[in-house]
Amino acid sequence: MTALRFAGWIDRRRWPILVTSWLVVGASAWLASKLPVYGDFSHLLPPNAPSVVQLHELEGRIQSLGGVMVVVESDDAETRGRATEALVHRLEKIDKTLVAQIAWQNRDTRRWIWDNRFLFAPLEDLKEAKQALADKIRQAKLRANPLYVDLEEPEEKADAANDERVDKLRKKLKEAEEKRDANPAFVSKDGKMQLVVVRAPFDSSAVDLSSRLVDLLAKAGHETEAEFPGAKVIATGDLYTALAEHRALLNGMLLAIVITVSLVAAGMLLYYRSLRGVSGLMWALAVGTGMTFGFTKLTIGSLNLATAFLSSIVVGNGINFGIVLLARHLEERRKGVTGVPAIAAAIRGTLRGTGTAALTASIAYGSLILTDFKGFKHFGIIGGVGMVLCWLTAYTLIPAALAVLERTRSFGPRPEPALGRALVALLPKRFGWVVAASVAGTAVAATMTVIYLVRDPWEHSIRKLRSETAELDEARAMISRINVAFGNDITGGFAIAVRERDAARRVVKILRDHDARRTPKETLFQNIRSLDDILPANQGEKIALLTDIRKMLDDGLADLSDADRKDLEKLRPPDDLRPLGDADVPAEIAWPFTERDGTRGRLILADASDNYDTWNITTLVGFADAVRAIDLGEGVALGGSMFVYADVLRSMEGDGPKATVAALVGAVLVVLLLVGLGRHGWVTLACCLSGTLWMIAGCWLVGLKVNFLDFVALPITIGIGIDYSVNIAARDKADGPGSALRALATAGGAVTVCSYTTMVGYGSLLLSASGGIRSFGAAATLGEVTCLLTALTLAPALLAILGQRIVARAKAAPSEPDDRARAAG
């Protein structure tokens, strides 16, 4: 009666329900359209992860967070130079909210170094110069004395050696002068490329700002190429690659949802052969999916790399409840039941099975909420809520649509789909053999699972997780060209921030001393740079030496000949020598060590040594752990993708098993509570276990490795895998013992279609540009196949065997009292 009353209530309010659904889906779609998508790995971690906390601190202090490298290329040097100047002139007109700095030459730096050339001379060179000049002056004074006669050959050799030392000093000054007067532009080694670095005050995750800047750079480049036909302007850098990754992610999402909806709708039409019935089914799904992502906008506010592709998954999985409901309704219509009773019978006959499936799927997703890994947590929230909403819309909107359709003569029953009968025909009727083969296969799968887990199941290459598109390939190739043309230290590295200026010197010393105690094969760093590396070293000692040299020249030049005096005056240090400080460094080279508030010297830049492959997760995590193990003192922040990756892996290693256990425990409890402790509950769980083990074994067989994206396929498979076996078990329970084959013929066809739609949702991810998303799609699809096969073979075989025993006992039971009575008589 409860189902009948509910169906009647829906029937009386069918139009208000459907009209309300239009309003709901419109509002939900508007909210969902405002969802930003963040592809950066830092958005997968909880806000209290060490790498995220320190990264945010650095973002608040570093003045340039993102950059673009613009290359002007031409075979003609003059054309290249003029085109670059014209380009820079255009770039300087871009809004300062988009451009923090434009670096394309180092004229100020060259002039500054020349003006302070004596302080930049090595200390040993100054000591040698002082001695050489003293000897030069002494020899010059002796030659100026008319009474002096040089009769000793060693003196001639000494003069020659002294002249050589002074010539060496002159040569170094000449080289410094040539550097001052050389072309200050950033020109490649072959002279064909000129580099302009555009630094942005935002990082690559600011998609809107990045897109605006990239568009303006492209416009400036096109205008420059039009003005100078012999020049070509090419731009790349982290903002470009991040935008390309973001576009690849969005395009993958759009492609996945279009393919999923199209193939799901086509499959439904082929199975049900009822356009009106499928329309009601798809509308309920659209409302449930829209509400899911509207809810996401209101609660979470964004999508990340892990949750971006949930739209196709919610569609492919969320439709399952409606599929079973609609199939049962059409089955009732074929029996001659119509109207509200048909709707009520469909609800009554499917509520337990779909409710259990929805709850276990929701718990499987929800188990991820228990983790600290934000990528998992948000995935769990969206997926869990999505399953509940899709189940609710299936049992409100589909009955409402059916109530409308029941009043149209054109909505009649179709012949029973042949799929269910085909499944019964394909199932071997020696059920004992089927069960025995399934048990043996499950044992093999369990063994393979253990081997897979013991033999390092993790994916170590980060390259296999990133997106691959023509745009990204072009951007990465250009970055490689720039690195080769201008030096391998143009890109990469990480930043270290301290709170006090003196702490920077202490940290640099600690890091350099750390490597100094190790062999070349054990060093951590390739470069460690701070503002102190730009300033001259040993300034106090140098100024003292230079003061002595100046005094020596002032005292001795008067006694020299005009030729010697004129020659040595060029080597005289200026009178206004003073120690150079942080404020004296030109902005064009001080910017990496300058904070947003203008403070200088508290930032340090470093690069990992060649001993660490930062594209390999194992060595990357090893590097991050080794750096973090160094005692750098309080208030030191480390910022860089390698530390984020390390925390991602650490979080996944801890949270992955936790989520899997939670999903398993939750699924068991739901099945036992809703299906019961009897044979139907245990059959459902046995099928889930077998399907899950075969999924893991299959990953080993096809060479799939576990990464931070496809790891969620395991807990999800536990929940969704129950969907198929529980519906067959619930139908057998409703129809009574001995109806296993009938359950397979009816519910089996529906769950096969359910699995088809879910596999379409997962399979669409295989077309994604992201290697990590493709890996998830492959693992989840594999889990669908294994769980469906166990549901269609092991579940009916076990139910048939157990049902036959119950029927046999029931037949024997009535004769027992008669036998006892005759014996008593």
Secondary structure, DSSP 4 states (H G I P E B T S, - for coil): -HHHHHHHHHHHTHHHHHHHHHHHHHHHHHHHHT--EE--GGGGS-TTSHHHHHHHHHHHHBS--EEEEEEEE-SSHHHHHHHHHHHHHHHTTS-TTT-SEEE-B-HHHHHHHHHTHHHHS-HHHHHHHHHHHHHHHHHHHHHH-TT-----HHHHHHHHHHHHHHHHHHHHHHHHHHHHHS--B-B-TTSSEEEEEEEESS-TT-HHHHHHHHHHHHHHHHHHHHH-TT-EEEEESHHHHHHHHHHHHHHHHHHHHHHHHHHHHHHHHHHH--HHHHHHHHHHHHHHHHHHHHHHHHHT--EETTTTTHHHHHHHHHTHHHHHHHHHHHHHHHTT--HHHHHHHHHHHHHHHHHHHHHHHHHHHHGGGGSS-HHHHHHHHHHHHHHHHHHHHHHHHHHHHHHHHTTSTT--PPPPPHHHHHHHHHS-S-HHHHHHHHHHHHHHHHHHHHHHHHT--B--BGGGTSB--HHHHHHHHHHHHHHHHH-TTSS--EEEE-SSHHHHHHHHHHHHHHHHTS-TTT--EEEEE-GGGTSPSSHHHHHHHHHHHHHHHHHHGGGS-HHHHHHHHTTPPPTT-----GGGS-HHHHGGGBBTTS-BS-EEEEEE-TTS-TTBHHHHHHHHHHHHHS---TT-EEESHHHHHHHHHHHHHHHHHHHHHHHHHHHHHHHHHHT-SSHHHHHHHHHHHHHHHHHHHHHHHHT--B-TTGGGHHHHHHHHHHHHHHHHHHHHHHH-TT-HHHHHHHHHHHHHHHHHHHHHHHHGGGG-SBHHHHHHHHHHHHHHHHHHHHHHHHHHHHHHHHHHHHHHHHHHTTHHHHHHHHHH-
